[in-house]
């Protein structure tokens, strides 16, 4: 009787292992990117405009400081709750 219970337990565990492997393979397959869809998305994306690229890249740390000073709000842009510079 003990042997029958042990064999049944092993078969149930084996069946569970097979089900887990099948379920895992199904989830990993569905999460893989579709190459055709990725290609369509890349081709349909608008091109990056050159001024946006050039404005985001400063040639040197000094150029970045100049851009930061230009972007700093002036007195006319200050809000009432901000302290004056």
C-alpha positions as CSV (number, residue, x, y, z in Angstrom):
1,X,0.0,0.0,0.0
2,X,2.8,2.4,0.8
3,X,4.5,1.6,-2.5
4,X,1.2,2.5,-4.4
5,X,1.0,5.9,-2.6
6,X,4.6,6.6,-3.3
7,X,4.3,5.8,-7.0
8,X,1.1,7.8,-7.2
9,X,2.8,10.8,-5.6
10,X,5.8,10.5,-8.0
11,X,3.4,10.4,-11.0
12,X,1.5,13.4,-9.8
13,X,4.8,15.4,-9.3
14,X,5.9,14.3,-12.8
15,X,2.6,15.4,-14.3
16,X,2.9,18.8,-12.5
17,X,6.5,19.2,-13.8
18,X,5.4,18.6,-17.4
19,X,2.5,21.1,-17.0
20,X,4.9,23.8,-15.5
21,X,7.4,23.3,-18.4
22,X,4.6,23.6,-21.0
23,X,3.2,26.7,-19.3
24,X,6.6,28.3,-19.1
25,X,7.5,27.6,-22.7
26,X,4.2,29.2,-23.7
27,X,4.8,32.4,-21.8
28,X,8.4,32.8,-23.1
29,X,7.3,32.3,-26.7
30,X,4.6,34.9,-26.5
31,X,6.9,37.5,-24.9
32,X,9.4,37.3,-27.8
33,X,9.3,40.4,-30.0
34,X,7.8,40.0,-33.5
35,X,10.5,41.0,-36.0
36,X,8.0,42.1,-38.6
37,X,6.2,44.3,-36.1
38,X,9.4,45.9,-34.8
39,X,10.4,46.6,-38.4
40,X,7.1,48.3,-39.1
41,X,7.3,50.4,-36.0
42,X,10.8,51.6,-36.8
43,X,10.0,52.4,-40.4
44,X,6.8,54.4,-39.4
45,X,8.6,56.5,-36.8
46,X,9.2,60.1,-37.8
47,X,12.8,61.1,-38.4
48,X,14.7,63.0,-35.7
49,X,15.0,66.6,-36.7
50,X,18.6,67.9,-36.9
51,X,18.0,71.1,-34.7
52,X,16.7,68.8,-31.9
53,X,19.8,66.7,-32.0
54,X,22.2,69.7,-32.2
55,X,20.5,71.5,-29.3
56,X,20.7,68.5,-27.0
57,X,24.4,68.0,-27.5
58,X,26.7,70.7,-26.2
59,X,30.3,70.6,-27.6
60,X,32.0,71.1,-24.3
61,X,31.3,71.6,-20.6
62,X,31.6,75.3,-21.1
63,X,28.9,75.2,-23.8
64,X,26.7,73.3,-21.4
65,X,27.1,76.1,-18.8
66,X,26.2,78.7,-21.4
67,X,23.1,76.8,-22.3
68,X,22.2,76.4,-18.7
69,X,22.5,80.1,-18.1
70,X,20.4,80.8,-21.2
71,X,17.7,78.4,-19.9
72,X,17.7,80.0,-16.4
73,X,14.5,82.0,-15.9
74,X,14.9,85.8,-15.8
75,X,13.3,88.1,-13.4
76,X,10.2,88.5,-15.6
77,X,9.8,84.7,-15.6
78,X,10.0,84.3,-11.8
79,X,6.9,83.2,-9.9
80,X,5.7,85.1,-6.8
81,X,6.8,82.3,-4.5
82,X,10.4,82.2,-5.7
83,X,13.1,84.1,-4.0
84,X,14.9,86.7,-6.3
85,X,18.3,85.8,-7.6
